[in-house]
Amino acid sequence: MNDYNKAFSRLYDVIVRLRAPGGCPWDREQTPSTLRKDLMEETYECIEAIDEKDAAHIKEELGDLFLLVTMLSYMHEQENLFTLSDVLNNVSEKLIRRHPHVFGDVKVSGSGEVLDNWAKIKIEQEGRAPKNSILDEVSSALPPLDKAWKLQKKAAKAGFDWPDADGVFAKIAEETQEVKDVLNQPDRNHETLEEELGDLLFSVVNLCRFFQIDASTALQRTNAKFVKRFKYVEKRMKETGQSMKQENLEIMDSFWDEAKDL
């Protein structure tokens, strides 16, 4: 048995022990439904580690994902629905089947043709019925920002796209004005404002997609940048004996500019 087999067998054995009678009460209480949130959180933590390019952090977060995937597989194994081996063999078979240009004699000209073949194989070889709409292929479980990006990508692949970036910028300007129009109404409706802000967000996501920028990744970087700068402002305000409050906004802005320069 090589090191990879030993390592994975060890993880599997640990999880079996945790789930066994006399194991960990918390682990024994978990179900696939209760671990859904953990799976999502650990995935985003792994993405954050990748963005940071921190190898030690990436290693830790990938381990957490392996833990959850193995735990979820073993839960179904306990219910005699399928085994962990089934999960691993299925994904290996799928990869081989969907890569005939690697494991067969099919020739491709590039990644675009690979994706086209992938879609055909799903229908012709795996018997997956084509969707009523190409947008039905986008998972409803995706976070809204990611779903918007994928919906737009699918539509663009079908030719429903702006011919150039000017159209995208014009759409953002249009949606921005519609938000302002709602805000200028003396009896503005909250739901209408929510709808218009949603349209504006959707348009900004489309701008990201148009320039092949992942919207979630871009926003995550901005979140991290905001946290770093805001913590600097907090630190400087504390050092100078200032309170974090609206009345000191001008001072906080000056420290914010310092953070940007740094």
FENWO-V921276 format. One record per residue. PHI is phi in whole degrees, 0 to 359 (none if undefined). OMEGA is omega in radians with two decimals (999 if undefined). Layout:
phi: (PHI PHI)
omega: (OMEGA OMEGA)
This chain:
phi: (none 280 298 294 297 298 296 289 298 296 299 301 296 297 293 301 295 297 272 281 306 86 278 278 305 295 297 291 280 288 228 305 292 289 267 301 295 298 297 293 296 293 296 291 294 293 299 299 297 296 298 284 57 260 301 296 292 300 301 296 290 297 298 297 292 302 302 294 297 291 298 296 296 293 301 287 296 296 270 58 268 195 253 298 298 300 300 292 294 297 289 295 297 295 297 294 295 271 236 295 284 252 258 223 246 286 255 231 266 173 295 299 291 300 293 296 296 304 295 294 298 302 272 283 260 263 72 280 294 298 287 296 222 296 286 292 283 274 298 286 275 293 301 309 296 293 295 301 299 288 300 294 295 296 297 296 296 272 94 271 205 289 291 206 293 302 295 292 297 296 294 297 297 298 292 297 295 294 296 298 298 295 295 277 284 298 244 301 263 298 294 294 296 300 296 291 294 297 297 294 300 300 292 292 300 295 296 301 298 298 259 58 252 289 298 296 295 298 292 298 296 293 303 297 295 298 301 298 289 294 297 295 299 302 298 291 295 294 297 263 71 260 266 280 206 303 297 257 301 298 293 298 297 294 290 298 295 300 299 296 296 288)
omega: (-3.14 -3.05 -3.13 3.12 3.14 -3.10 -3.11 3.10 3.12 3.11 3.14 -3.12 3.11 -3.13 3.07 3.14 3.14 -3.09 -3.06 3.02 -3.08 3.11 -3.11 3.14 -3.12 -3.12 -3.14 -3.12 -3.04 3.07 3.06 -3.13 -3.11 -3.11 -3.13 -3.12 3.13 -3.14 3.13 -3.11 -3.13 3.10 3.14 3.08 3.09 3.10 3.12 3.14 3.11 3.11 -3.13 -3.09 -3.14 -3.03 -3.13 3.12 3.11 3.14 -3.14 -3.09 3.06 3.07 3.11 3.11 3.07 3.12 -3.08 3.14 3.13 3.11 3.13 3.11 -3.11 3.08 3.12 3.06 3.12 3.13 3.14 3.11 3.00 -3.11 3.06 3.08 3.10 -3.13 -3.09 3.13 -3.14 -3.10 3.09 3.13 3.14 3.13 3.13 -3.11 -3.06 3.08 3.13 3.10 3.09 -3.06 3.11 -3.08 3.12 3.12 3.10 -3.11 -3.13 -3.06 3.11 3.13 3.07 -3.13 3.10 3.12 3.12 -3.12 3.13 -3.13 3.14 -3.10 -3.00 -3.08 -3.08 3.06 3.11 -3.09 3.09 -3.12 3.07 3.11 3.10 3.13 3.09 3.14 3.14 -3.08 3.09 -3.11 -3.13 3.00 -3.04 -3.11 3.13 -3.14 3.12 -3.13 -3.10 3.08 -3.14 3.14 3.12 -3.14 -3.13 -3.14 3.11 3.10 -3.13 -3.04 3.09 3.12 3.11 -3.05 -3.13 3.13 3.13 3.12 3.12 3.13 3.10 3.11 3.12 -3.11 3.09 3.12 3.13 3.05 3.14 -3.14 3.12 -3.12 -3.13 3.12 -3.12 -3.14 -3.05 -3.12 -3.09 -3.12 3.11 3.11 3.10 3.14 -3.10 3.08 3.06 3.10 3.13 3.09 -3.14 3.14 3.12 3.06 3.13 3.08 3.08 -3.11 -3.10 3.13 3.07 3.05 3.09 -3.04 -3.13 3.13 3.13 -3.14 3.11 3.11 3.13 3.08 -3.12 3.12 3.13 -3.14 -3.11 -3.11 -3.13 3.09 3.08 3.12 3.11 -3.12 -3.10 3.11 3.12 -3.14 -3.09 3.08 -3.12 3.11 3.07 3.13 -3.03 -3.10 -3.13 -3.07 -3.12 3.11 3.13 3.11 -3.14 3.10 3.08 3.11 3.05 -3.13 3.12 3.13 -3.13 999)
